[in-house]
Amino acid sequence: MNGTVVRDLQFAIVFLAAACAPAFAAPTLAPSDPIVRKAPTWHPPVVADVKTQAMDWVQKNTKDPAALAKAMSIIAGIGEKADGTELLDRLGEAFASVDPGAAQLVDLCSRPRARAVLPSFPWLTDAKSAPILAANMRLYFGRWLAQGQWFEEALEQIGTLKPADVAAPAELLFYQGVAYHRLLNKDEGLKVINQLIDGAESSPRRYVAVAMLMQADLSSLEADTLDHIARRMDDNAGRLDHGRAGPKVKKVEDGIVESLDKLIKKMEDEQNKQNQNQSNSLKSTRPAQDSNPMGGKAPGEVDKKDVGHKAGWGDLPPKQREEALQQMGRDFPPHYREAIEQYFRKLATEESDDEDK
């Protein structure tokens, strides 16, 4: 088992564990549930054809005999039954032998992921770059980014690629699906996940297993529920872990705070309605005497809480934060309160670090 497959398996295990965690639980399929699949819209390429295209490109793009010999040896060594993961790895290794840009990219992807600014590789999207090189190296890079939870950056590389563009279509659909799922893009996520499942016969079992979990999870996802909000918090916390604090992150934070605001207001409205119904019921069963003054309190109007729009980076004022968390604790399981508390602590820490700079 090569190193990339091991990393794939580790990634799948971690992803499955996260997807099945209590705060972000995905519905499971019963053994009797039918799995309806359409005819696959993609098929894995013929390995011999990929090798021929790669050899042609290598021969045309290097004049160094030693580099040429190394690249040709790597490509020739690819077995006819190589799966997509092995094929992608060997192509990356061969291209890196003759192309400085590819060598830089492969070197980056061999290193531990760190909290840093990612280098740019403009040749990946340059129309002058050969498709056999650019498309497969974009997938090579996007896979590494997704495994490091750089999901937006991964989609910048692989979001527009099609299965026919690359030597490893199952890997492409899987990592597109993971990125869309983690970013809660339901429509695009289901689109590529369904494609992967429809071609299950040509996909590694580890990919299909995770894809089915993602499919069930996204299908039941509803916007602005507490589960949806908590998962957006988790995703944004990952951005903060990677040292990202630009306009995109601020926009996401504002959206989370706004959704919390709406959810708290909705719960307040429901509580007020319930109190009103109880009050009306009490009045109808125990009518007051004409000579006696009416008792009780009017339901009144509840001001909409500002859950942090004026506090900078979505950091709630202490009193309002506690009110919001108490409301969450009354109406939802404890792990949601813990997730929200942890999120706002992270935001406060990041804001404090920025002020110290």
C-alpha positions as CSV (number, residue, x, y, z in Angstrom):
1,M,0.0,0.0,0.0
2,N,1.6,3.3,-1.1
3,G,1.9,6.4,1.0
4,T,-0.9,8.3,-0.8
5,V,-3.4,5.5,-0.2
6,V,-2.5,5.4,3.5
7,R,-3.0,9.2,3.6
8,D,-6.3,8.7,1.8
9,L,-7.4,6.1,4.3
10,Q,-6.4,8.3,7.3
11,F,-8.2,11.2,5.8
12,A,-11.4,9.1,5.2
13,I,-11.3,7.8,8.8
14,V,-10.9,11.3,10.2
15,F,-13.6,12.6,7.9
16,L,-16.0,9.8,8.9
17,A,-15.3,10.4,12.6
18,A,-16.1,14.1,12.2
19,A,-19.2,13.5,10.1
20,C,-20.5,11.1,12.8
21,A,-19.7,13.3,15.8
22,P,-22.8,14.2,17.9
23,A,-22.8,17.9,17.0
24,F,-22.6,17.2,13.3
25,A,-24.4,13.8,13.0
26,A,-25.3,12.5,9.6
27,P,-28.3,10.3,9.1
28,T,-27.5,6.7,8.4
29,L,-29.1,4.5,5.8
30,A,-31.0,1.5,7.0
31,P,-29.8,-1.8,5.4
32,S,-33.1,-2.1,3.6
33,D,-32.9,1.3,2.0
34,P,-32.6,1.0,-1.7
35,I,-29.6,2.7,-3.4
36,V,-30.8,4.1,-6.7
37,R,-27.9,4.7,-9.2
38,K,-28.0,6.2,-12.6
39,A,-25.7,5.1,-15.4
40,P,-22.3,6.5,-14.7
41,T,-21.4,9.7,-16.6
42,W,-17.7,9.0,-16.4
43,H,-15.3,6.1,-16.7
44,P,-11.6,5.8,-15.6
45,P,-9.2,6.4,-18.5
46,V,-7.3,3.6,-20.2
47,V,-3.9,3.6,-18.4
48,A,-2.0,2.9,-21.7
49,D,-3.5,6.0,-23.2
50,V,-2.5,8.2,-20.3
51,K,1.0,6.9,-20.4
52,T,1.3,7.6,-24.1
53,Q,0.1,11.2,-23.6
54,A,2.4,11.7,-20.7
55,M,5.4,10.3,-22.6
56,D,4.6,12.6,-25.6
57,W,4.6,15.6,-23.4
58,V,7.8,14.7,-21.6
59,Q,9.7,14.1,-24.9
60,K,8.6,17.5,-26.2
61,N,9.4,19.5,-23.1
62,T,12.9,18.5,-22.1
63,K,16.3,18.5,-23.7
64,D,18.1,17.1,-20.7
65,P,18.9,13.4,-21.4
66,A,19.1,12.4,-17.8
67,A,15.8,14.1,-16.9
68,L,14.1,12.6,-19.9
69,A,15.3,9.1,-19.1
70,K,14.1,9.4,-15.5
71,A,10.7,10.7,-16.5
72,M,10.2,8.0,-19.1
73,S,11.3,5.3,-16.7
74,I,8.7,6.5,-14.1
75,I,5.9,6.5,-16.7
76,A,6.9,3.2,-18.2
77,G,6.8,1.6,-14.7
78,I,3.1,2.4,-14.2
79,G,1.2,-0.9,-14.3
80,E,-1.7,-1.3,-16.7
81,K,-4.0,-1.9,-13.7
82,A,-2.8,1.1,-11.7
83,D,-5.7,2.9,-9.9
84,G,-6.3,6.6,-10.1
85,T,-4.3,7.4,-7.0
86,E,-1.2,5.6,-8.2
87,L,-1.5,7.0,-11.6
88,L,-1.7,10.6,-10.3
89,D,1.2,10.1,-8.0
90,R,3.4,8.7,-10.8
91,L,2.5,11.5,-13.2
92,G,3.3,14.1,-10.6
93,E,6.7,12.4,-10.0
94,A,7.4,12.2,-13.8
95,F,6.4,15.8,-14.5
96,A,8.5,17.0,-11.6
97,S,11.5,15.4,-13.2
98,V,11.4,17.6,-16.2
99,D,9.4,20.7,-15.2
100,P,10.6,23.2,-12.5
101,G,7.1,24.4,-11.7
102,A,5.9,20.8,-11.2
103,A,8.9,20.1,-9.1
104,Q,8.2,23.0,-6.8
105,L,4.5,21.9,-6.5
106,V,5.4,18.3,-5.7
107,D,8.0,19.5,-3.2
108,L,5.4,21.6,-1.4
109,C,2.9,18.7,-1.3
110,S,5.6,16.5,0.3
111,R,5.9,18.8,3.3
112,P,3.7,19.1,6.4
113,R,0.9,21.6,6.1
114,A,1.6,24.7,8.1
115,R,-0.2,27.9,9.0
116,A,1.3,30.0,6.2
117,V,0.5,31.9,3.0
118,L,0.3,29.4,0.2
119,P,2.5,30.0,-2.9
120,S,0.8,30.6,-6.2
121,F,1.3,28.5,-9.3
122,P,-0.1,30.6,-12.2
123,W,1.0,28.1,-14.8
124,L,-1.7,25.7,-13.5
125,T,-4.4,27.8,-15.0
126,D,-2.5,29.2,-17.9
127,A,-4.1,28.4,-21.2
128,K,-0.7,27.7,-22.7
129,S,0.0,24.9,-20.3
130,A,-0.6,21.4,-21.7
131,P,-3.9,19.8,-20.4
132,I,-2.1,16.6,-19.4
133,L,0.2,18.6,-17.2
134,A,-2.0,21.4,-15.8
135,A,-5.2,19.4,-15.1
136,N,-3.5,16.6,-13.3
137,M,-1.2,18.8,-11.3
138,R,-4.2,20.9,-10.3
139,L,-5.8,17.7,-8.9
140,Y,-2.5,16.8,-7.3
141,F,-2.4,20.1,-5.5
142,G,-6.1,20.2,-4.7
143,R,-5.9,16.8,-3.1
144,W,-3.2,18.0,-0.8
145,L,-5.1,21.2,0.0
146,A,-8.3,19.3,0.9
147,Q,-6.4,16.8,3.1
148,G,-5.1,19.8,5.0
149,Q,-8.6,21.3,5.2
150,W,-7.9,24.2,2.9
151,F,-11.2,23.6,1.3
152,E,-11.8,26.9,-0.5
153,E,-8.3,26.9,-1.9
154,A,-8.8,23.3,-3.0
155,L,-11.9,24.3,-5.0
156,E,-10.0,27.1,-6.6
157,Q,-7.8,24.4,-8.1
158,I,-10.3,21.5,-8.8
159,G,-13.7,23.1,-8.7
160,T,-14.0,23.6,-12.5
161,L,-12.3,20.3,-13.5
162,K,-14.3,17.5,-15.1
163,P,-13.7,13.8,-14.7
164,A,-12.6,13.6,-18.4
165,D,-9.9,16.2,-17.7
166,V,-7.8,14.0,-15.3
167,A,-6.2,10.6,-15.0
168,A,-7.9,10.0,-11.7
169,P,-11.6,11.0,-12.0
170,A,-12.8,9.2,-8.8
171,E,-10.2,11.2,-6.8
172,L,-11.4,14.4,-8.4
173,L,-15.1,13.8,-7.6
174,F,-14.3,12.6,-4.1
175,Y,-12.2,15.7,-3.1
176,Q,-14.7,18.0,-4.9
177,G,-17.4,16.4,-2.8
178,V,-15.5,16.7,0.4
179,A,-14.8,20.4,-0.1
180,Y,-18.4,21.2,-1.1
181,H,-19.7,19.2,1.9
182,R,-17.4,21.0,4.4
183,L,-18.3,24.4,2.9
184,L,-22.0,23.3,3.1
185,N,-22.6,23.9,-0.6
186,K,-25.5,21.5,-0.9
187,D,-26.3,21.8,-4.6
188,E,-22.8,21.4,-6.0
189,G,-21.9,18.9,-3.3
190,L,-24.8,16.6,-4.2
191,K,-24.1,16.9,-7.9
192,V,-20.5,15.6,-7.7
193,I,-21.2,13.1,-4.9
194,N,-24.0,11.6,-6.9
195,Q,-21.7,11.3,-9.9
196,L,-19.2,9.5,-7.7
197,I,-21.8,7.1,-6.4
198,D,-23.2,6.4,-9.8
199,G,-19.7,5.3,-10.9
200,A,-19.2,3.2,-7.7
201,E,-17.9,0.2,-9.7
202,S,-15.0,2.4,-10.9
203,S,-14.4,4.1,-7.5
204,P,-12.4,2.9,-4.5
205,R,-14.6,1.6,-1.7
206,R,-13.3,4.1,0.8
207,Y,-14.5,7.0,-1.4
208,V,-17.9,5.5,-2.0
209,A,-18.4,4.8,1.7
210,V,-17.7,8.4,2.7
211,A,-19.6,9.7,-0.4
212,M,-22.8,7.9,0.8
213,L,-22.4,9.5,4.2
214,M,-22.0,13.0,2.7
215,Q,-25.0,12.4,0.4
216,A,-27.3,11.5,3.3
217,D,-26.0,14.4,5.3
218,L,-26.3,17.1,2.6
219,S,-29.8,15.8,1.6
220,S,-31.1,16.5,5.0
221,L,-29.3,19.8,5.6
222,E,-31.5,22.8,6.3
223,A,-30.1,26.3,6.3
224,D,-30.0,28.4,9.4
225,T,-30.8,25.5,11.8
226,L,-28.5,25.2,14.8
227,D,-26.8,22.3,13.3
228,H,-26.1,24.3,10.1
229,I,-24.8,27.2,12.2
230,A,-22.6,25.0,14.3
231,R,-21.0,23.5,11.3
232,R,-20.3,26.9,9.7
233,M,-18.6,27.8,13.0
234,D,-16.5,24.7,12.8
235,D,-15.5,25.4,9.3
236,N,-14.7,29.0,10.0
237,A,-12.6,27.9,13.1
238,G,-10.6,25.9,10.6
239,R,-9.9,29.1,8.6
240,L,-8.7,30.8,11.8
241,D,-6.5,27.8,12.6
242,H,-4.8,28.4,9.2
243,G,-4.2,32.0,10.1
244,R,-6.8,33.4,7.7
245,A,-8.5,36.6,8.9
246,G,-9.3,38.5,5.7
247,P,-12.5,39.8,4.2
248,K,-13.8,36.4,3.3
249,V,-13.5,35.2,6.9
250,K,-15.1,38.3,8.2
251,K,-18.0,37.9,5.8
252,V,-18.6,34.3,7.0
253,E,-18.4,35.5,10.7
254,D,-21.0,38.1,10.0
255,G,-23.2,35.6,8.4
256,I,-22.9,33.2,11.4
257,V,-23.8,36.0,13.8
258,E,-26.8,37.0,11.6
259,S,-28.0,33.4,11.6
260,L,-27.6,33.1,15.4
261,D,-29.6,36.4,15.7
262,K,-32.4,35.0,13.5
263,L,-32.5,31.7,15.4
264,I,-32.7,33.4,18.8
265,K,-35.4,35.8,17.6
266,K,-37.3,32.8,16.2
267,M,-37.1,31.0,19.5
268,E,-38.3,34.1,21.3
269,D,-41.2,34.5,19.0
270,E,-42.2,30.9,19.5
271,Q,-42.0,31.3,23.3
272,N,-44.1,34.5,23.1
273,K,-46.7,32.8,21.0
274,Q,-46.8,29.9,23.5
275,N,-47.2,32.3,26.4
276,Q,-49.9,34.1,24.6
277,N,-51.8,30.9,23.9
278,Q,-51.5,29.9,27.6
279,S,-52.7,33.3,28.7
280,N,-55.7,33.2,26.3
281,S,-56.5,29.6,27.5
282,L,-56.4,30.8,31.1
283,K,-58.7,33.7,30.4
284,S,-61.3,31.5,28.6
285,T,-61.4,28.9,31.4
286,R,-61.5,31.3,34.3
287,P,-63.4,34.5,33.1
288,A,-62.9,37.5,35.3
289,Q,-65.7,39.2,37.1
290,D,-66.9,42.5,35.7
291,S,-66.3,44.2,39.0
292,N,-62.8,42.9,39.4
293,P,-59.7,44.4,37.6
294,M,-58.0,42.0,35.2
295,G,-54.7,40.6,36.2
296,G,-51.7,39.2,34.4
297,K,-49.0,40.8,32.2
298,A,-49.2,41.6,28.5
299,P,-46.9,39.6,26.3
300,G,-45.2,42.8,25.1
301,E,-42.7,43.2,22.3
302,V,-39.2,41.7,22.6
303,D,-36.4,43.7,21.2
304,K,-34.3,41.8,18.6
305,K,-31.0,40.9,20.2
306,D,-27.8,42.3,18.6
307,V,-25.6,39.2,19.0
308,G,-22.4,40.9,18.1
309,H,-22.7,43.1,15.1
310,K,-21.1,46.0,17.0
311,A,-18.6,44.0,18.9
312,G,-16.1,43.4,16.2
313,W,-15.4,40.0,14.6
314,G,-18.7,38.6,15.9
315,D,-17.6,38.7,19.6
316,L,-20.7,38.9,21.7
317,P,-21.0,41.3,24.6
318,P,-20.8,39.2,27.8
319,K,-24.3,39.7,29.0
320,Q,-25.9,39.1,25.6
321,R,-23.6,36.1,24.9
322,E,-24.7,34.5,28.2
323,E,-28.4,35.1,27.3
324,A,-27.9,33.5,23.9
325,L,-26.0,30.5,25.4
326,Q,-28.6,30.0,28.1
327,Q,-31.4,30.1,25.4
328,M,-29.4,27.5,23.4
329,G,-28.9,25.4,26.5
330,R,-32.6,25.3,27.3
331,D,-33.7,24.3,23.8
332,F,-30.9,22.2,22.4
333,P,-28.4,19.5,23.5
334,P,-25.4,20.6,25.6
335,H,-22.9,20.0,22.8
336,Y,-24.3,22.9,20.8
337,R,-23.6,25.3,23.7
338,E,-20.1,23.9,23.9
339,A,-19.5,24.4,20.2
340,I,-20.7,28.0,20.3
341,E,-18.7,28.8,23.4
342,Q,-15.5,27.3,21.8
343,Y,-16.1,29.2,18.6
344,F,-16.4,32.6,20.3
345,R,-13.4,31.9,22.5
346,K,-11.4,31.3,19.3
347,L,-12.7,34.5,17.8
348,A,-11.7,36.5,20.9
349,T,-8.3,34.9,20.9
350,E,-7.7,35.7,17.2
351,E,-8.9,39.3,17.7
352,S,-6.6,39.7,20.7
353,D,-3.6,38.4,18.7
354,D,-4.3,40.9,15.9
355,E,-4.5,43.8,18.4
356,D,-1.1,42.8,19.8
357,K,0.5,42.9,16.3
